[in-house]
Amino acid sequence: MADQSAKQGSGGIAKIAFFVVLAIVMVSGLIFAPEHAGLAIHPMDQFKIAPLFGGDHLGAFTPTNETLWMVLAIVGIVLLMVVGTAGGKEVPTRTQSVAEMAYGFVYKMVEDVAGKDAVKYFPGIMTLFMFIVFANFLGLIPTSFTPTSHIAVTAVLAMIVFVFVTVLGFVKNGAGFLGLFWVSSAPLALRPVLALIELISYFVRPVSHSIRLAGNVMAGHAVIKVFAGFAAALGMFGFFPILAISAVYALEVLVAFIQAYVFTILTCVYLKDALHPSH
């Protein structure tokens, strides 16, 4: 009986809290509603690259907002993986625990997907994963900038992976690396056709690898901006888009990690093909 009454009491408190928050949102909507409600939504403005120190000129070495947030991502990685693990305590701190979990997660991924002989390339894959994770999550901070929403960044990452695994494939296997494109289990007449298809799909890898990451990150941020525009235009009814923003934001947190995971696991798959090129 005591447990049941406690549950009812907590349920009543939750209902009261919900209606209080709803009332606050509606009142704030009335107070801060725009004088002339209208839709002025420019969801792509958040992706504009601008010089850090004013002006409109963008040169090859001009520091930009994208440069700044990439540097911040690197600083975050150093703080977590180097400063946070300094001393290597037996009873790890929270920071050290997070760093160790990230290390073990990526190490296990490389070992399971690409094989034990791929572990020697773990540092590069770990760096790639951590950079994308930090860039994605820093981009979720309001008024920040997301470097991985730009194909210029993700394409460079994808090309680094593509060139590395291609060169590694030929260095490790010589002409045997071409066996990746020759489907020996298929009928002889179909093998040349399948080889051409495999060759085309191989060179499309960096395109799909980069667009998948940039497209998913950009789409989520654009949707949030659209709902934010609706919230500003609807006045007292702006709490409906705000609820949608909360749901989409929660999804974006998940996407930020999943897209880093997908990019990294595909890198491991490509690495496996370079080390063991066979059909």
TORKOL-4160 file (C-alpha; in steps of 0.2 Angstrom, whole numbers, padded with zeros to 4 digits, m for minus):
279
<pt num="1" X="0000" Y="0000" Z="0000"/>
<pt num="2" X="0014" Y="0012" Z="0004"/>
<pt num="3" X="0023" Y="0008" Z="m0012"/>
<pt num="4" X="0007" Y="0011" Z="m0022"/>
<pt num="5" X="0003" Y="0028" Z="m0013"/>
<pt num="6" X="0021" Y="0033" Z="m0016"/>
<pt num="7" X="0019" Y="0029" Z="m0035"/>
<pt num="8" X="0003" Y="0039" Z="m0036"/>
<pt num="9" X="0011" Y="0053" Z="m0027"/>
<pt num="10" X="0026" Y="0054" Z="m0039"/>
<pt num="11" X="0014" Y="0052" Z="m0054"/>
<pt num="12" X="0004" Y="0067" Z="m0047"/>
<pt num="13" X="0020" Y="0077" Z="m0045"/>
<pt num="14" X="0026" Y="0073" Z="m0063"/>
<pt num="15" X="0009" Y="0079" Z="m0070"/>
<pt num="16" X="0010" Y="0095" Z="m0060"/>
<pt num="17" X="0027" Y="0098" Z="m0066"/>
<pt num="18" X="0022" Y="0095" Z="m0084"/>
<pt num="19" X="0008" Y="0108" Z="m0083"/>
<pt num="20" X="0019" Y="0120" Z="m0075"/>
<pt num="21" X="0032" Y="0119" Z="m0088"/>
<pt num="22" X="0018" Y="0120" Z="m0102"/>
<pt num="23" X="0011" Y="0136" Z="m0094"/>
<pt num="24" X="0029" Y="0144" Z="m0093"/>
<pt num="25" X="0032" Y="0140" Z="m0111"/>
<pt num="26" X="0015" Y="0147" Z="m0116"/>
<pt num="27" X="0017" Y="0163" Z="m0106"/>
<pt num="28" X="0035" Y="0166" Z="m0112"/>
<pt num="29" X="0028" Y="0163" Z="m0130"/>
<pt num="30" X="0015" Y="0177" Z="m0127"/>
<pt num="31" X="0029" Y="0189" Z="m0119"/>
<pt num="32" X="0042" Y="0186" Z="m0132"/>
<pt num="33" X="0031" Y="0183" Z="m0148"/>
<pt num="34" X="0037" Y="0193" Z="m0163"/>
<pt num="35" X="0027" Y="0209" Z="m0167"/>
<pt num="36" X="0025" Y="0203" Z="m0185"/>
<pt num="37" X="0024" Y="0184" Z="m0185"/>
<pt num="38" X="0031" Y="0176" Z="m0201"/>
<pt num="39" X="0042" Y="0163" Z="m0207"/>
<pt num="40" X="0060" Y="0169" Z="m0210"/>
<pt num="41" X="0069" Y="0152" Z="m0210"/>
<pt num="42" X="0086" Y="0150" Z="m0218"/>
<pt num="43" X="0092" Y="0133" Z="m0212"/>
<pt num="44" X="0108" Y="0133" Z="m0223"/>
<pt num="45" X="0115" Y="0149" Z="m0216"/>
<pt num="46" X="0122" Y="0140" Z="m0201"/>
<pt num="47" X="0134" Y="0131" Z="m0213"/>
<pt num="48" X="0142" Y="0146" Z="m0221"/>
<pt num="49" X="0161" Y="0147" Z="m0219"/>
<pt num="50" X="0167" Y="0164" Z="m0213"/>
<pt num="51" X="0184" Y="0172" Z="m0209"/>
<pt num="52" X="0187" Y="0173" Z="m0190"/>
<pt num="53" X="0194" Y="0190" Z="m0191"/>
<pt num="54" X="0181" Y="0199" Z="m0202"/>
<pt num="55" X="0181" Y="0203" Z="m0220"/>
<pt num="56" X="0175" Y="0192" Z="m0234"/>
<pt num="57" X="0190" Y="0186" Z="m0242"/>
<pt num="58" X="0194" Y="0167" Z="m0240"/>
<pt num="59" X="0211" Y="0162" Z="m0245"/>
<pt num="60" X="0220" Y="0146" Z="m0244"/>
<pt num="61" X="0227" Y="0150" Z="m0226"/>
<pt num="62" X="0213" Y="0161" Z="m0220"/>
<pt num="63" X="0207" Y="0155" Z="m0202"/>
<pt num="64" X="0189" Y="0152" Z="m0202"/>
<pt num="65" X="0175" Y="0146" Z="m0191"/>
<pt num="66" X="0177" Y="0129" Z="m0198"/>
<pt num="67" X="0196" Y="0130" Z="m0193"/>
<pt num="68" X="0192" Y="0135" Z="m0176"/>
<pt num="69" X="0180" Y="0121" Z="m0172"/>
<pt num="70" X="0192" Y="0108" Z="m0180"/>
<pt num="71" X="0205" Y="0115" Z="m0168"/>
<pt num="72" X="0193" Y="0114" Z="m0153"/>
<pt num="73" X="0189" Y="0096" Z="m0158"/>
<pt num="74" X="0208" Y="0092" Z="m0158"/>
<pt num="75" X="0210" Y="0101" Z="m0141"/>
<pt num="76" X="0195" Y="0091" Z="m0134"/>
<pt num="77" X="0204" Y="0074" Z="m0139"/>
<pt num="78" X="0220" Y="0079" Z="m0131"/>
<pt num="79" X="0211" Y="0084" Z="m0115"/>
<pt num="80" X="0202" Y="0068" Z="m0115"/>
<pt num="81" X="0215" Y="0055" Z="m0121"/>
<pt num="82" X="0231" Y="0063" Z="m0114"/>
<pt num="83" X="0227" Y="0075" Z="m0100"/>
<pt num="84" X="0213" Y="0064" Z="m0094"/>
<pt num="85" X="0223" Y="0048" Z="m0093"/>
<pt num="86" X="0239" Y="0056" Z="m0086"/>
<pt num="87" X="0245" Y="0046" Z="m0071"/>
<pt num="88" X="0235" Y="0030" Z="m0076"/>
<pt num="89" X="0227" Y="0028" Z="m0059"/>
<pt num="90" X="0221" Y="0010" Z="m0053"/>
<pt num="91" X="0204" Y="0017" Z="m0049"/>
<pt num="92" X="0201" Y="0027" Z="m0064"/>
<pt num="93" X="0193" Y="0044" Z="m0064"/>
<pt num="94" X="0177" Y="0047" Z="m0074"/>
<pt num="95" X="0188" Y="0055" Z="m0088"/>
<pt num="96" X="0200" Y="0041" Z="m0088"/>
<pt num="97" X="0185" Y="0029" Z="m0089"/>
<pt num="98" X="0178" Y="0037" Z="m0104"/>
<pt num="99" X="0195" Y="0037" Z="m0112"/>
<pt num="100" X="0198" Y="0019" Z="m0109"/>
<pt num="101" X="0180" Y="0014" Z="m0115"/>
<pt num="102" X="0183" Y="0024" Z="m0131"/>
<pt num="103" X="0200" Y="0015" Z="m0133"/>
<pt num="104" X="0193" Y="m0002" Z="m0130"/>
<pt num="105" X="0178" Y="0001" Z="m0141"/>
<pt num="106" X="0189" Y="0005" Z="m0156"/>
<pt num="107" X="0202" Y="m0008" Z="m0153"/>
<pt num="108" X="0189" Y="m0021" Z="m0152"/>
<pt num="109" X="0181" Y="m0015" Z="m0168"/>
<pt num="110" X="0198" Y="m0015" Z="m0178"/>
<pt num="111" X="0202" Y="m0032" Z="m0171"/>
<pt num="112" X="0185" Y="m0040" Z="m0175"/>
<pt num="113" X="0182" Y="m0032" Z="m0192"/>
<pt num="114" X="0200" Y="m0031" Z="m0200"/>
<pt num="115" X="0209" Y="m0045" Z="m0191"/>
<pt num="116" X="0223" Y="m0046" Z="m0178"/>
<pt num="117" X="0236" Y="m0041" Z="m0191"/>
<pt num="118" X="0226" Y="m0024" Z="m0193"/>
<pt num="119" X="0229" Y="m0019" Z="m0175"/>
<pt num="120" X="0246" Y="m0011" Z="m0180"/>
<pt num="121" X="0235" Y="0002" Z="m0189"/>
<pt num="122" X="0224" Y="0005" Z="m0174"/>
<pt num="123" X="0232" Y="0022" Z="m0169"/>
<pt num="124" X="0226" Y="0030" Z="m0186"/>
<pt num="125" X="0209" Y="0023" Z="m0185"/>
<pt num="126" X="0207" Y="0028" Z="m0167"/>
<pt num="127" X="0212" Y="0046" Z="m0171"/>
<pt num="128" X="0199" Y="0046" Z="m0186"/>
<pt num="129" X="0185" Y="0040" Z="m0174"/>
<pt num="130" X="0189" Y="0052" Z="m0160"/>
<pt num="131" X="0190" Y="0067" Z="m0172"/>
<pt num="132" X="0173" Y="0064" Z="m0180"/>
<pt num="133" X="0165" Y="0060" Z="m0163"/>
<pt num="134" X="0171" Y="0077" Z="m0156"/>
<pt num="135" X="0168" Y="0087" Z="m0171"/>
<pt num="136" X="0150" Y="0080" Z="m0172"/>
<pt num="137" X="0146" Y="0083" Z="m0153"/>
<pt num="138" X="0154" Y="0100" Z="m0153"/>
<pt num="139" X="0143" Y="0104" Z="m0167"/>
<pt num="140" X="0128" Y="0101" Z="m0156"/>
<pt num="141" X="0132" Y="0116" Z="m0145"/>
<pt num="142" X="0120" Y="0130" Z="m0149"/>
<pt num="143" X="0129" Y="0144" Z="m0160"/>
<pt num="144" X="0143" Y="0132" Z="m0164"/>
<pt num="145" X="0149" Y="0126" Z="m0181"/>
<pt num="146" X="0150" Y="0108" Z="m0187"/>
<pt num="147" X="0165" Y="0104" Z="m0198"/>
<pt num="148" X="0159" Y="0087" Z="m0202"/>
<pt num="149" X="0143" Y="0095" Z="m0211"/>
<pt num="150" X="0155" Y="0100" Z="m0225"/>
<pt num="151" X="0159" Y="0088" Z="m0239"/>
<pt num="152" X="0176" Y="0097" Z="m0240"/>
<pt num="153" X="0181" Y="0090" Z="m0223"/>
<pt num="154" X="0173" Y="0073" Z="m0225"/>
<pt num="155" X="0180" Y="0071" Z="m0242"/>
<pt num="156" X="0197" Y="0074" Z="m0236"/>
<pt num="157" X="0195" Y="0061" Z="m0223"/>
<pt num="158" X="0188" Y="0048" Z="m0235"/>
<pt num="159" X="0202" Y="0051" Z="m0248"/>
<pt num="160" X="0215" Y="0049" Z="m0234"/>
<pt num="161" X="0207" Y="0032" Z="m0230"/>
<pt num="162" X="0205" Y="0027" Z="m0249"/>
<pt num="163" X="0223" Y="0032" Z="m0254"/>
<pt num="164" X="0230" Y="0023" Z="m0238"/>
<pt num="165" X="0221" Y="0007" Z="m0240"/>
<pt num="166" X="0225" Y="0006" Z="m0259"/>
<pt num="167" X="0243" Y="0009" Z="m0257"/>
<pt num="168" X="0244" Y="m0003" Z="m0243"/>
<pt num="169" X="0235" Y="m0016" Z="m0253"/>
<pt num="170" X="0248" Y="m0015" Z="m0267"/>
<pt num="171" X="0262" Y="m0014" Z="m0255"/>
<pt num="172" X="0256" Y="m0030" Z="m0245"/>
<pt num="173" X="0250" Y="m0040" Z="m0260"/>
<pt num="174" X="0258" Y="m0033" Z="m0276"/>
<pt num="175" X="0248" Y="m0038" Z="m0291"/>
<pt num="176" X="0238" Y="m0050" Z="m0280"/>
<pt num="177" X="0228" Y="m0035" Z="m0274"/>
<pt num="178" X="0219" Y="m0035" Z="m0290"/>
<pt num="179" X="0211" Y="m0051" Z="m0284"/>
<pt num="180" X="0199" Y="m0040" Z="m0275"/>
<pt num="181" X="0190" Y="m0036" Z="m0291"/>
<pt num="182" X="0191" Y="m0053" Z="m0299"/>
<pt num="183" X="0176" Y="m0064" Z="m0293"/>
<pt num="184" X="0183" Y="m0081" Z="m0295"/>
<pt num="185" X="0167" Y="m0090" Z="m0289"/>
<pt num="186" X="0157" Y="m0083" Z="m0303"/>
<pt num="187" X="0155" Y="m0091" Z="m0321"/>
<pt num="188" X="0170" Y="m0087" Z="m0332"/>
<pt num="189" X="0159" Y="m0077" Z="m0344"/>
<pt num="190" X="0153" Y="m0065" Z="m0331"/>
<pt num="191" X="0169" Y="m0062" Z="m0322"/>
<pt num="192" X="0175" Y="m0047" Z="m0334"/>
<pt num="193" X="0158" Y="m0039" Z="m0331"/>
<pt num="194" X="0159" Y="m0041" Z="m0312"/>
<pt num="195" X="0177" Y="m0035" Z="m0312"/>
<pt num="196" X="0171" Y="m0019" Z="m0320"/>
<pt num="197" X="0157" Y="m0017" Z="m0308"/>
<pt num="198" X="0169" Y="m0020" Z="m0293"/>
<pt num="199" X="0181" Y="m0008" Z="m0300"/>
<pt num="200" X="0168" Y="0006" Z="m0302"/>
<pt num="201" X="0161" Y="0002" Z="m0284"/>
<pt num="202" X="0179" Y="0003" Z="m0277"/>
<pt num="203" X="0182" Y="0020" Z="m0284"/>
<pt num="204" X="0165" Y="0026" Z="m0278"/>
<pt num="205" X="0170" Y="0022" Z="m0260"/>
<pt num="206" X="0177" Y="0039" Z="m0255"/>
<pt num="207" X="0161" Y="0047" Z="m0263"/>
<pt num="208" X="0149" Y="0037" Z="m0253"/>
<pt num="209" X="0160" Y="0037" Z="m0238"/>
<pt num="210" X="0161" Y="0056" Z="m0237"/>
<pt num="211" X="0143" Y="0060" Z="m0242"/>
<pt num="212" X="0135" Y="0048" Z="m0229"/>
<pt num="213" X="0143" Y="0058" Z="m0215"/>
<pt num="214" X="0141" Y="0075" Z="m0221"/>
<pt num="215" X="0124" Y="0072" Z="m0227"/>
<pt num="216" X="0117" Y="0065" Z="m0211"/>
<pt num="217" X="0125" Y="0078" Z="m0200"/>
<pt num="218" X="0119" Y="0093" Z="m0211"/>
<pt num="219" X="0101" Y="0086" Z="m0213"/>
<pt num="220" X="0099" Y="0085" Z="m0194"/>
<pt num="221" X="0105" Y="0102" Z="m0191"/>
<pt num="222" X="0094" Y="0109" Z="m0205"/>
<pt num="223" X="0079" Y="0101" Z="m0198"/>
<pt num="224" X="0082" Y="0108" Z="m0180"/>
<pt num="225" X="0084" Y="0126" Z="m0188"/>
<pt num="226" X="0068" Y="0124" Z="m0198"/>
<pt num="227" X="0058" Y="0119" Z="m0182"/>
<pt num="228" X="0067" Y="0134" Z="m0173"/>
<pt num="229" X="0060" Y="0145" Z="m0186"/>
<pt num="230" X="0043" Y="0139" Z="m0183"/>
<pt num="231" X="0044" Y="0141" Z="m0165"/>
<pt num="232" X="0049" Y="0159" Z="m0167"/>
<pt num="233" X="0034" Y="0162" Z="m0179"/>
<pt num="234" X="0021" Y="0154" Z="m0170"/>
<pt num="235" X="0022" Y="0164" Z="m0154"/>
<pt num="236" X="0012" Y="0156" Z="m0139"/>
<pt num="237" X="0010" Y="0140" Z="m0149"/>
<pt num="238" X="0029" Y="0139" Z="m0151"/>
<pt num="239" X="0030" Y="0125" Z="m0139"/>
<pt num="240" X="0025" Y="0113" Z="m0152"/>
<pt num="241" X="0040" Y="0115" Z="m0163"/>
<pt num="242" X="0051" Y="0116" Z="m0147"/>
<pt num="243" X="0045" Y="0098" Z="m0142"/>
<pt num="244" X="0049" Y="0093" Z="m0160"/>
<pt num="245" X="0067" Y="0101" Z="m0158"/>
<pt num="246" X="0069" Y="0091" Z="m0142"/>
<pt num="247" X="0065" Y="0075" Z="m0150"/>
<pt num="248" X="0076" Y="0079" Z="m0166"/>
<pt num="249" X="0090" Y="0085" Z="m0154"/>
<pt num="250" X="0090" Y="0068" Z="m0145"/>
<pt num="251" X="0090" Y="0059" Z="m0162"/>
<pt num="252" X="0105" Y="0070" Z="m0167"/>
<pt num="253" X="0115" Y="0065" Z="m0152"/>
<pt num="254" X="0113" Y="0047" Z="m0157"/>
<pt num="255" X="0117" Y="0051" Z="m0175"/>
<pt num="256" X="0133" Y="0060" Z="m0170"/>
<pt num="257" X="0140" Y="0044" Z="m0163"/>
<pt num="258" X="0132" Y="0032" Z="m0175"/>
<pt num="259" X="0139" Y="0042" Z="m0190"/>
<pt num="260" X="0157" Y="0041" Z="m0182"/>
<pt num="261" X="0155" Y="0023" Z="m0179"/>
<pt num="262" X="0149" Y="0019" Z="m0197"/>
<pt num="263" X="0163" Y="0030" Z="m0205"/>
<pt num="264" X="0176" Y="0020" Z="m0194"/>
<pt num="265" X="0169" Y="0003" Z="m0197"/>
<pt num="266" X="0169" Y="0006" Z="m0215"/>
<pt num="267" X="0187" Y="0011" Z="m0214"/>
<pt num="268" X="0190" Y="m0006" Z="m0205"/>
<pt num="269" X="0181" Y="m0015" Z="m0219"/>
<pt num="270" X="0192" Y="m0006" Z="m0232"/>
<pt num="271" X="0207" Y="m0010" Z="m0222"/>
<pt num="272" X="0203" Y="m0029" Z="m0222"/>
<pt num="273" X="0201" Y="m0029" Z="m0241"/>
<pt num="274" X="0218" Y="m0021" Z="m0242"/>
<pt num="275" X="0226" Y="m0034" Z="m0231"/>
<pt num="276" X="0216" Y="m0049" Z="m0238"/>
<pt num="277" X="0210" Y="m0045" Z="m0256"/>
<pt num="278" X="0200" Y="m0060" Z="m0261"/>
<pt num="279" X="0183" Y="m0065" Z="m0267"/>
